[in-house]
Amino acid sequence: MKIEKDVIIVGGGPIGIACALECKKRNWNYVVIEKGAIANSLFNYPKNMTFFSTSEKLEIDEIPFISKNPKPNRDEALEYYRRVATANKLNINLYELVRSIKKENNQFSVSTNKHNYTAHYVIISTGFYDIPNLMKVPGEDLPKVTHYYKEAHNYALQNVVVVGASNSAVDAALEIYRKGGHVTMVVRGNAIGERVKYWVRPDIVNRIEEGSIKAYFNAEVEKIEEETISIKTPDGNVTIDNDYVVALTGYLPNFEILKASGITLSDDGRQIPSYNPETMESNVENLYLAGVICGGKETHKWFIENSRIHAKLIAANIESKIKE
């Protein structure tokens, strides 16, 4: 037996919650399907993470986000989005994984690990934090290698290689260093990334210049072994002692579910899905995209601050179709 809905929202992060609020305002029969916890990507962020955006830029539907800090942290964001969801009694199914989205006779059939649904409209708002951008080097599957960073305590007194130069990599390198870890950074470019938070970038640059954190620029990991790691540098290969590798090389959206649902991806390597920026409707009629998923591999272009408007654009377009 299939469960009938007007709208199905895939993904229960901030933008999925924003979409649910718009559906509730209009008394539509909707459900949010989330494979993990509320705001699951934020939940998996490092414990001490601080946002680049100020709290008012993370607000959805003009619901105030009060923070005691100039820039809110992970725990404050989780509290905010959790309270928005619970206080508004949003219809969210947690720990339910969407397996397929198929359009049949002008309706969508959505299959999960728990139920089968039908809906007139589907919104995909799944973010990009679940699929690591792998280095594809020997030894990457060793237990000492992780593509996620939670906290620094377990890296104290250990030889740790941090791969990457983004905000997450820089935060991890600095925290591990300050908790007593011996940190080496491997950076593909010739400098720390320009998009690193402006109040953090001088810190990491100074730690590298003084030698507290070793950094190899224009470099790549060549091979990972149980007790060592080999790094390809402009001056030749270097092998150093190593206990852990924290490879923060970015993440990818779930392109497979997009393609399987009929959404076209650009063939220029960026794999940007096809959608109308004025309505957020994809090339599949009545199938919408919201949030970071819109950027394909360019995951740095969309974030909460500039994609929260997607919910209102989508709701307005669906409403216009219903009135026709």
HUMONOR-V664112 format. One record per backbone hydrogen bond with DSSP energy under -0.5 kcal/mol. CO is the residue of the C=O (numbers start at 0). NH is the residue of the N-H. E is the energy in kcal/mol with one decimal. If there is no record, write none. Layout:
BEGIN
((CO NH E) (CO NH E))
END
This chain:
BEGIN
((1 3 -0.5) (2 117 -2.4) (4 119 -0.7) (5 119 -0.7) (5 120 -1.9) (6 30 -1.3) (7 9 -0.6) (7 122 -2.9) (8 10 -0.8) (8 32 -3.0) (9 124 -3.0) (11 38 -2.3) (12 16 -2.7) (13 17 -2.0) (14 18 -2.1) (15 19 -2.0) (16 20 -2.2) (17 21 -1.6) (18 22 -2.0) (19 23 -2.6) (20 24 -2.1) (21 25 -1.0) (22 27 -2.2) (23 26 -1.6) (27 29 -1.1) (28 5 -3.1) (28 6 -1.7) (30 8 -2.8) (31 33 -0.6) (31 92 -3.5) (32 10 -2.5) (33 95 -2.4) (35 94 -1.5) (36 39 -1.0) (38 42 -2.2) (39 43 -1.5) (41 44 -1.5) (45 48 -1.7) (48 73 -2.0) (53 56 -1.2) (54 57 -1.5) (59 62 -1.8) (61 63 -0.6) (63 65 -0.7) (64 66 -0.5) (71 50 -2.8) (72 76 -2.1) (73 77 -2.6) (74 78 -2.2) (75 79 -2.3) (76 80 -2.7) (77 81 -2.2) (78 82 -2.2) (79 83 -2.4) (80 84 -2.0) (81 85 -2.6) (82 86 -2.8) (83 87 -1.4) (84 89 -2.3) (85 88 -1.2) (89 91 -1.2) (90 31 -2.4) (91 93 -0.7) (92 33 -2.9) (95 97 -0.5) (96 112 -1.5) (99 110 -2.1) (101 103 -0.5) (101 108 -3.9) (103 106 -1.2) (106 103 -4.1) (107 109 -0.6) (107 118 -1.7) (108 101 -2.5) (108 110 -0.5) (109 116 -3.0) (110 98 -3.2) (110 99 -1.7) (114 111 -2.7) (115 2 -2.8) (116 109 -2.0) (117 4 -2.4) (118 107 -3.2) (120 7 -2.0) (121 287 -3.1) (122 9 -3.4) (122 124 -0.7) (123 289 -2.2) (124 12 -0.5) (127 130 -0.6) (129 131 -0.6) (130 251 -2.9) (131 133 -1.2) (136 139 -1.7) (137 223 -2.5) (138 141 -1.8) (141 144 -1.9) (143 244 -2.2) (145 246 -2.7) (149 46 -2.3) (151 154 -2.3) (152 155 -1.6) (154 157 -1.8) (157 159 -0.8) (157 181 -3.0) (158 242 -2.9) (158 243 -1.9) (159 161 -0.5) (159 183 -2.5) (160 162 -0.6) (160 245 -3.1) (161 163 -0.5) (161 185 -2.3) (162 247 -1.7) (164 192 -1.2) (165 169 -2.5) (166 170 -2.7) (167 171 -2.2) (168 172 -2.6) (169 173 -2.4) (170 174 -2.4) (171 175 -2.7) (172 176 -2.1) (173 177 -2.2) (174 178 -1.2) (175 180 -3.0) (176 179 -1.4) (179 156 -2.0) (180 182 -0.8) (181 159 -2.7) (182 213 -1.9) (183 161 -2.7) (184 186 -0.5) (184 215 -2.7) (185 163 -2.6) (186 218 -2.6) (188 217 -3.2) (192 195 -1.4) (196 199 -1.9) (196 200 -2.4) (197 201 -0.6) (199 202 -0.6) (199 203 -1.8) (200 204 -2.4) (201 205 -2.4) (202 206 -2.2) (203 207 -2.1) (204 208 -2.5) (205 209 -2.2) (206 211 -1.4) (206 212 -1.6) (207 210 -0.9) (213 184 -3.2) (214 216 -0.6) (215 186 -2.9) (216 233 -0.5) (219 231 -3.3) (221 137 -0.6) (222 229 -3.3) (226 241 -2.5) (227 224 -2.6) (228 239 -2.3) (229 221 -3.1) (229 222 -1.5) (230 232 -0.7) (230 237 -2.8) (231 219 -1.9) (232 235 -2.0) (235 232 -1.2) (237 230 -3.5) (239 228 -1.9) (243 160 -2.4) (244 145 -2.4) (244 246 -0.8) (245 162 -2.3) (245 247 -1.1) (246 248 -1.1) (249 132 -2.8) (251 130 -0.7) (252 254 -1.6) (253 257 -1.0) (254 258 -2.7) (255 259 -2.7) (256 260 -1.2) (257 262 -2.2) (258 261 -1.5) (263 273 -2.3) (269 296 -3.2) (271 265 -1.7) (273 282 -1.0) (274 276 -0.7) (275 278 -1.2) (275 279 -3.9) (279 288 -2.5) (280 275 -2.5) (282 284 -0.7) (283 286 -2.1) (285 121 -2.0) (285 287 -0.6) (286 281 -3.1) (287 123 -2.9) (289 292 -0.6) (290 293 -1.9) (291 294 -2.3) (292 295 -1.1) (294 297 -2.3) (296 298 -2.0) (297 300 -1.6) (302 305 -0.5) (302 306 -1.4) (303 307 -1.4) (306 309 -1.6) (307 310 -0.8) (308 312 -1.9) (309 313 -2.6) (310 314 -2.4) (311 315 -2.3) (312 316 -1.8) (313 317 -2.6) (314 318 -2.5) (315 319 -2.0) (316 320 -1.6) (317 321 -2.2) (318 322 -1.8) (319 323 -0.6) (320 323 -0.7))
END
